[in-house]
Structure formats: C-alpha cells, structure tokens
Amino acid sequence: MNRRIRTALFALFIAFVASLIALAIVEPVVFLQGWLAAFVWASMIPIGSLILLLVNRLTGGEWSGPLGPLLESAARAIPGVALLSIPVLIFSAAIYRWPAFSETPKTLTLFYMTAPFFALRTVIAFCIWGILAWLPWLRSTLLGAGIALFALAIITNIIPVDWIVSAQPGFYSSDFGFSFGVEQVLTALAFCAVLRPTAGDSGRSRDLAGMLIAAILGTTYMYYMEFTVIWYGNLPGKVDWFTNRGNAPWAELAGAGFGIGAFFPFLVLLNDRIRGSAAALQWIGAAVLFGEFLHVLWQVAASFGPSALLPACIAVVAFSIAGTFWVVATGNRWPGTHAERHQTAQQNG
C-alpha cells in the first residue's frame, strides 16, 4: 500500500469515526444498535479464520500454504474485535430489552439474560478465542486442535444467540449458532479471496473457489432448513422473527444479500476459467463479504428498526479500514507455523 492510499484511508477513517461520535452524542441508543450490527459482522472474519486454522490442523491439505498467513493474521485480530464489544457490553441494557418482552421466561430474565451474565459469557468467549489465536502451540497437535474445535462449537451455539437472537426475544432455533458458524467460515474464505493469496497459481485458486462453493452451499442449506422447519411448524414466537423481517426494507436487504453474496457467486464459480483466476475470485470474495453484511443487517438491525442502518454502515467502513491496516502490517508476520505444517504434511505423504 503506497503512502497516498494510506493517507487517504486514514483520513477517511478519521471522518467516519467522527461521524460515529456525533451519532453517539445525538442518538446514543440508535448508535448502539447500529454498532452491534457492525460489530457482529466484524467478528465473523477473525473467528471464521480461527475455525479454518483448526480444521486444517485436523484434516490437512495444501490450501493452508497460501491462506495460512492471512488466516493467522485475521485470527490474531480477535483482541481488537473484543475491544469493539465494549460499548455493547457496557450498554447492553439499552440495546437488549430482555425484561420488557412477555415472551421471555422469567427465569431467563432474572438469571441468564442479565447484563452482568451476558458480559461474562462474551468475555469468556473472547478469552478462549484470543488464547487459541495467540498461542498456536495449543492447537499445534491433533488432540489440541480437536479439543479447541469442540470448545468453539460450544461457544458458537451460545454467543451468536446472545448477540443476535436475544435482541428479539421469543425466537429460538437450536441450529442458529451452527448456521452462523458456517457463515463465519464463508466470510473468512471470502476475506482470503479478496486479498488474492493464490495469484499466479490456478490450482490453488481452484481450491479456494471449491471451498467457497462448499461454504455457500452449507450456509444456504442451514438457513433454508431453519426457515422451513420454523415456518411450517407455525410457532408464533418463532414465526414472528421472519414476519418482522418480511417487511420493507428488510425483505429487500435479505434478497439483495442472498443474490449478491450467495446465488450469483455460486453460479459464477461454476465456470472453470473463473475458478482458476485469483483476480476473479477477488471480486467474488468482495461480493460475498458485502452480501454477508446485508445478511447481518437483516438479522440484527431488523430487531430495532431502519434507524440502525446508518450507524451500522458507517461503523463497518471504519472497521474495514482498520482491518486493512492490520492485515497490511501483519499479513506475512506469522508464516512459520504454516510452512512447518505444510512441510510435515508433504513428508507424511
């Protein structure tokens, strides 16, 4: 990144941060609602990257060669994402109105869905994610990676429900957390595609394209099955989650997110020439990331109202610029671990 681009991005970052501060002063609750949506999206790339690192340690595969340093850099941004959660944790009572909903059982609002316990669960999750990201020796063995992946599976079935689902009490889906985990993996793969780590190697590009297709199909299947089971089950508390999101602008956001982030990338990736092009994958990855942001808006902001869209969009731009600076500074800082694993895999045949 040359100096002119770096200066322009920094100036843009300052402008968007100033806009967020102004919104926080004028409309603090609306600011917090939009911040939550942006924070959820920003968390997906590092956590999805950590999941991919653990999966690769268990399954092997040469795809970790070009992607490994990027995934490592993204995963180690988890402490930075944890800092973004501070406004959500401090002012959770202003964002989540757990006691105000009659659909929420009293036992939950008295003991589980409380501000201190909500913050404690999030802090514990970030501690586990951060330790696994910054202490790679804990996941260097098959046993360590397996235990770590099991721990992440438990966390993934708790934390997304806290952050997203509890904003509209009355809805619960047993597979929401796992669906969101698959979506995190898709977002991490799209992030890698944007940075073109496979440029000049059509075989590696095809590997990444294949993983993108699998993640798109997995995400689409999980959410479609969730919708089908809940809709035809016709349980009022759960169906309300979807009917509330069937009105403008949420239905349009959902359709645009699916088309931009899943349907069209899937169709385009069926072309073998495109699958072998790192430049084409860069555009596809950017489309997937944008589509995922629209989907997060549909999931989170719809629980509050259209007013949350503006701060969410401003915050996402600021987070993206900060993430760009982080990746530029650290993208090749931790290549050793992956080089050693790749060499070990080749030696073991």
C-alpha positions as CSV (number, residue, x, y, z in Angstrom):
1,M,0.0,0.0,0.0
2,N,1.6,3.3,-1.1
3,R,1.7,6.4,1.0
4,R,-1.0,8.2,-0.8
5,I,-3.6,5.4,-0.4
6,R,-2.6,5.0,3.2
7,T,-3.1,8.7,3.9
8,A,-6.5,8.8,2.1
9,L,-7.7,5.7,4.0
10,F,-6.5,7.2,7.3
11,A,-8.3,10.5,6.6
12,L,-11.5,8.5,5.7
13,F,-11.2,6.5,8.9
14,I,-11.0,9.7,11.0
15,A,-14.0,11.2,9.2
16,F,-16.1,8.1,9.8
17,V,-15.0,7.8,13.5
18,A,-16.0,11.5,13.9
19,S,-19.4,10.7,12.4
20,L,-19.9,7.8,14.8
21,I,-19.0,10.0,17.8
22,A,-21.6,12.6,16.6
23,L,-24.2,9.9,16.2
24,A,-23.4,8.6,19.7
25,I,-24.0,12.0,21.2
26,V,-27.2,12.8,19.3
27,E,-28.8,9.3,19.2
28,P,-27.0,7.1,21.7
29,V,-29.4,4.2,21.5
30,V,-29.6,4.2,17.7
31,F,-25.8,4.4,17.6
32,L,-25.5,1.3,19.9
33,Q,-28.0,-0.7,17.8
34,G,-26.1,0.0,14.6
35,W,-22.7,-0.6,16.3
36,L,-24.0,-4.0,17.4
37,A,-24.7,-5.0,13.8
38,A,-21.3,-3.8,12.6
39,F,-19.5,-5.5,15.5
40,V,-21.2,-8.8,14.7
41,W,-20.1,-8.6,11.1
42,A,-16.5,-7.6,12.1
43,S,-16.3,-10.6,14.4
44,M,-17.0,-13.1,11.6
45,I,-13.7,-12.9,9.7
46,P,-11.3,-13.5,12.7
47,I,-13.5,-16.2,14.3
48,G,-14.1,-17.9,11.0
49,S,-10.3,-17.7,10.3
50,L,-9.6,-19.4,13.6
51,I,-12.1,-22.2,12.8
52,L,-10.4,-22.7,9.4
53,L,-7.0,-22.9,11.1
54,L,-8.3,-25.6,13.5
55,V,-10.0,-27.6,10.7
56,N,-6.8,-27.5,8.6
57,R,-4.8,-28.8,11.5
58,L,-7.2,-31.8,11.8
59,T,-7.7,-32.5,8.2
60,G,-4.5,-31.3,6.5
61,G,-4.5,-30.0,2.9
62,E,-2.1,-27.9,0.8
63,W,-4.6,-25.0,0.8
64,S,-3.2,-23.8,4.1
65,G,0.1,-22.8,2.3
66,P,-1.2,-19.6,0.7
67,L,-4.1,-19.0,3.0
68,G,-2.3,-19.8,6.3
69,P,-0.6,-16.4,6.9
70,L,-3.7,-14.5,6.1
71,L,-5.9,-16.7,8.4
72,E,-3.3,-16.3,11.1
73,S,-3.2,-12.6,10.8
74,A,-7.1,-12.4,10.8
75,A,-7.4,-14.7,13.8
76,R,-5.0,-12.7,15.8
77,A,-7.2,-9.6,15.3
78,I,-9.7,-11.2,17.8
79,P,-8.4,-9.0,20.7
80,G,-9.1,-5.9,18.6
81,V,-12.6,-7.2,17.9
82,A,-13.1,-7.8,21.6
83,L,-12.4,-4.0,22.2
84,L,-15.3,-3.3,19.7
85,S,-17.6,-5.3,22.0
86,I,-17.1,-2.9,25.0
87,P,-19.9,-0.5,24.1
88,V,-22.2,-3.5,23.6
89,L,-21.3,-5.0,27.0
90,I,-21.4,-1.7,29.0
91,F,-24.7,-0.5,27.5
92,S,-26.4,-3.9,26.9
93,A,-29.4,-2.8,28.9
94,A,-30.1,0.0,26.3
95,I,-29.7,-2.4,23.4
96,Y,-31.4,-5.5,24.7
97,R,-34.8,-5.1,26.4
98,W,-35.0,-8.6,27.9
99,P,-37.4,-7.9,30.8
100,A,-39.7,-5.9,28.5
101,F,-40.8,-8.9,26.5
102,S,-43.5,-11.1,28.0
103,E,-42.4,-13.9,25.7
104,T,-39.2,-14.2,27.7
105,P,-39.5,-16.7,30.6
106,K,-38.9,-15.0,34.0
107,T,-36.1,-17.5,34.8
108,L,-34.2,-16.2,31.9
109,T,-34.6,-12.5,32.6
110,L,-33.8,-13.0,36.3
111,F,-30.7,-15.2,36.0
112,Y,-29.5,-15.8,32.4
113,M,-30.3,-12.8,30.3
114,T,-28.9,-10.2,32.6
115,A,-26.3,-7.6,31.7
116,P,-23.6,-8.9,34.0
117,F,-24.0,-12.6,32.9
118,F,-24.3,-11.5,29.3
119,A,-21.0,-9.6,29.6
120,L,-19.4,-12.5,31.4
121,R,-20.3,-15.0,28.7
122,T,-18.9,-12.7,26.0
123,V,-15.7,-12.0,27.9
124,I,-15.1,-15.7,28.4
125,A,-15.7,-16.4,24.8
126,F,-13.2,-13.7,23.7
127,C,-10.6,-15.0,26.1
128,I,-10.9,-18.5,24.7
129,W,-10.8,-17.2,21.1
130,G,-7.9,-14.9,21.8
131,I,-5.8,-17.6,23.7
132,L,-6.3,-20.1,20.8
133,A,-5.3,-17.4,18.2
134,W,-2.2,-16.0,20.0
135,L,-0.9,-19.3,21.5
136,P,-0.7,-21.5,18.4
137,W,1.1,-24.3,20.3
138,L,-2.2,-25.1,22.0
139,R,-3.6,-26.1,18.6
140,S,-0.4,-27.5,17.1
141,T,-1.3,-31.1,17.8
142,L,-4.3,-33.1,16.6
143,L,-5.6,-33.5,20.1
144,G,-5.2,-29.8,20.9
145,A,-6.9,-28.8,17.7
146,G,-9.7,-31.2,18.3
147,I,-10.3,-30.0,21.8
148,A,-10.2,-26.4,20.6
149,L,-12.7,-27.0,17.8
150,F,-15.0,-28.7,20.3
151,A,-14.8,-25.7,22.6
152,L,-15.5,-23.4,19.7
153,A,-18.6,-25.5,18.7
154,I,-20.0,-25.0,22.2
155,I,-19.2,-21.2,22.2
156,T,-20.7,-20.9,18.7
157,N,-24.0,-22.3,19.9
158,I,-24.2,-19.7,22.8
159,I,-22.7,-16.4,21.8
160,P,-24.4,-15.7,18.4
161,V,-27.7,-16.4,20.2
162,D,-26.7,-13.8,22.9
163,W,-25.6,-11.2,20.3
164,I,-28.3,-11.6,17.7
165,V,-31.3,-13.7,18.7
166,S,-31.8,-12.2,22.1
167,A,-32.4,-8.8,20.6
168,Q,-35.9,-10.1,19.7
169,P,-36.9,-12.5,22.5
170,G,-39.4,-15.2,21.7
171,F,-37.4,-16.7,18.9
172,Y,-35.0,-19.6,19.3
173,S,-33.5,-22.1,16.9
174,S,-31.3,-24.9,18.1
175,D,-29.2,-24.8,14.9
176,F,-28.8,-21.0,14.7
177,G,-25.4,-21.0,16.3
178,F,-24.1,-23.7,14.0
179,S,-25.5,-22.0,10.9
180,F,-23.8,-18.8,12.0
181,G,-20.5,-20.7,12.4
182,V,-20.7,-21.9,8.8
183,E,-21.4,-18.3,7.8
184,Q,-18.3,-17.2,9.7
185,V,-16.2,-19.7,7.7
186,L,-17.7,-18.4,4.4
187,T,-16.8,-14.8,5.4
188,A,-13.2,-15.8,6.3
189,L,-12.8,-17.5,2.9
190,A,-14.2,-14.5,1.1
191,F,-11.7,-12.4,3.0
192,C,-8.9,-14.5,1.7
193,A,-10.2,-14.3,-1.8
194,V,-10.2,-10.5,-1.7
195,L,-6.5,-10.4,-0.8
196,R,-5.6,-12.8,-3.7
197,P,-3.1,-15.1,-1.9
198,T,-3.4,-17.6,-4.8
199,A,-2.4,-15.1,-7.5
200,G,-0.3,-16.9,-10.2
201,D,-1.4,-20.4,-9.1
202,S,-4.6,-21.5,-10.8
203,G,-4.6,-24.8,-8.9
204,R,-4.6,-23.0,-5.5
205,S,-7.3,-20.6,-6.8
206,R,-9.5,-23.6,-7.7
207,D,-9.0,-25.0,-4.2
208,L,-10.2,-21.7,-2.7
209,A,-13.1,-21.5,-5.2
210,G,-14.1,-25.0,-4.2
211,M,-14.1,-24.1,-0.5
212,L,-16.2,-21.0,-1.3
213,I,-18.7,-23.1,-3.1
214,A,-19.0,-25.6,-0.3
215,A,-19.3,-22.8,2.3
216,I,-22.0,-21.0,0.2
217,L,-24.0,-24.3,-0.1
218,G,-23.6,-25.0,3.6
219,T,-24.7,-21.6,4.7
220,T,-27.7,-21.6,2.3
221,Y,-28.8,-25.1,3.3
222,M,-28.6,-24.4,7.0
223,Y,-30.6,-21.2,7.0
224,Y,-33.1,-22.6,4.5
225,M,-33.8,-25.6,6.6
226,E,-34.1,-23.5,9.7
227,F,-36.7,-21.3,7.9
228,T,-38.6,-24.3,6.5
229,V,-38.8,-26.1,9.8
230,I,-39.9,-23.0,11.8
231,W,-42.3,-21.7,9.1
232,Y,-44.2,-24.9,8.7
233,G,-44.1,-25.5,12.4
234,N,-46.1,-22.3,12.7
235,L,-45.0,-21.4,16.2
236,P,-46.0,-17.8,16.8
237,G,-42.9,-16.7,18.7
238,K,-40.5,-18.1,16.1
239,V,-42.5,-17.2,13.0
240,D,-42.6,-13.6,14.2
241,W,-38.9,-13.4,13.7
242,F,-39.4,-14.0,10.0
243,T,-42.6,-12.0,9.5
244,N,-41.0,-9.0,11.2
245,R,-38.2,-9.3,8.6
246,G,-40.6,-9.7,5.7
247,N,-41.5,-6.0,5.5
248,A,-39.5,-3.2,3.8
249,P,-36.6,-2.7,3.9
250,W,-35.7,-6.0,5.4
251,A,-37.1,-8.3,2.7
252,E,-35.2,-6.2,0.1
253,L,-32.0,-6.5,2.2
254,A,-32.4,-10.2,2.5
255,G,-33.0,-10.7,-1.2
256,A,-30.0,-8.5,-2.1
257,G,-27.8,-10.3,0.4
258,F,-28.7,-13.7,-0.9
259,G,-28.3,-12.6,-4.6
260,I,-25.0,-10.8,-4.2
261,G,-23.4,-13.0,-1.5
262,A,-24.6,-16.5,-2.5
263,F,-26.7,-17.0,-5.6
264,F,-24.6,-15.1,-8.2
265,P,-21.2,-16.1,-6.7
266,F,-22.3,-19.7,-6.8
267,L,-23.3,-19.5,-10.4
268,V,-20.1,-17.7,-11.5
269,L,-17.9,-20.1,-9.6
270,L,-19.3,-23.0,-11.8
271,N,-17.2,-21.6,-14.6
272,D,-13.8,-23.4,-14.5
273,R,-11.9,-20.4,-16.0
274,I,-13.2,-18.1,-13.3
275,R,-12.4,-20.6,-10.6
276,G,-8.8,-20.6,-11.7
277,S,-8.5,-16.8,-11.7
278,A,-7.3,-15.1,-8.5
279,A,-8.5,-11.7,-9.9
280,A,-12.0,-13.1,-10.5
281,L,-12.1,-14.6,-7.0
282,Q,-11.2,-11.2,-5.6
283,W,-14.4,-9.7,-7.0
284,I,-16.4,-12.7,-5.9
285,G,-14.9,-12.5,-2.4
286,A,-15.8,-8.8,-2.2
287,A,-19.4,-9.6,-3.3
288,V,-19.7,-12.4,-0.7
289,L,-18.4,-10.0,2.1
290,F,-21.0,-7.4,1.1
291,G,-23.7,-9.9,0.9
292,E,-22.8,-11.2,4.3
293,F,-23.0,-7.6,5.7
294,L,-26.5,-7.3,4.2
295,H,-27.5,-10.6,5.8
296,V,-26.2,-9.4,9.2
297,L,-28.2,-6.2,8.9
298,W,-31.3,-8.4,8.2
299,Q,-30.5,-10.5,11.3
300,V,-29.6,-7.7,13.7
301,A,-30.9,-4.3,12.6
302,A,-34.4,-5.6,11.9
303,S,-34.8,-6.2,15.6
304,F,-34.6,-2.5,16.2
305,G,-35.7,-0.6,13.1
306,P,-34.3,1.2,9.9
307,S,-32.7,3.9,12.0
308,A,-29.9,1.4,12.9
309,L,-28.8,1.1,9.3
310,L,-26.9,4.4,9.1
311,P,-24.6,3.9,12.1
312,A,-24.1,0.2,11.1
313,C,-22.9,1.2,7.6
314,I,-20.6,4.0,9.0
315,A,-19.1,1.7,11.6
316,V,-18.5,-1.1,9.1
317,V,-16.5,1.2,6.8
318,A,-14.4,2.3,9.8
319,F,-13.8,-1.3,10.9
320,S,-12.9,-2.3,7.4
321,I,-10.3,0.4,7.1
322,A,-8.8,-0.5,10.5
323,G,-8.8,-4.2,9.4
324,T,-7.0,-3.3,6.2
325,F,-4.2,-1.5,8.1
326,W,-3.9,-4.5,10.4
327,V,-3.6,-7.0,7.5
328,V,-1.1,-4.9,5.6
329,A,1.0,-4.6,8.8
330,T,0.8,-8.3,9.8
331,G,-0.2,-10.3,6.7
332,N,3.2,-12.1,6.5
333,R,4.2,-11.8,10.1
334,W,3.3,-15.4,11.1
335,P,4.2,-17.7,8.2
336,G,6.4,-20.1,10.0
337,T,3.7,-22.2,11.6
338,H,2.0,-22.9,8.3
339,A,5.2,-23.6,6.5
340,E,6.1,-26.2,9.1
341,R,2.7,-27.8,8.8
342,H,2.8,-27.9,5.1
343,Q,6.3,-29.5,5.2
344,T,5.1,-32.1,7.7
345,A,2.1,-32.9,5.5
346,Q,4.3,-33.4,2.5
347,Q,6.7,-35.7,4.5
348,N,3.8,-37.8,5.7
349,G,2.6,-38.2,2.2
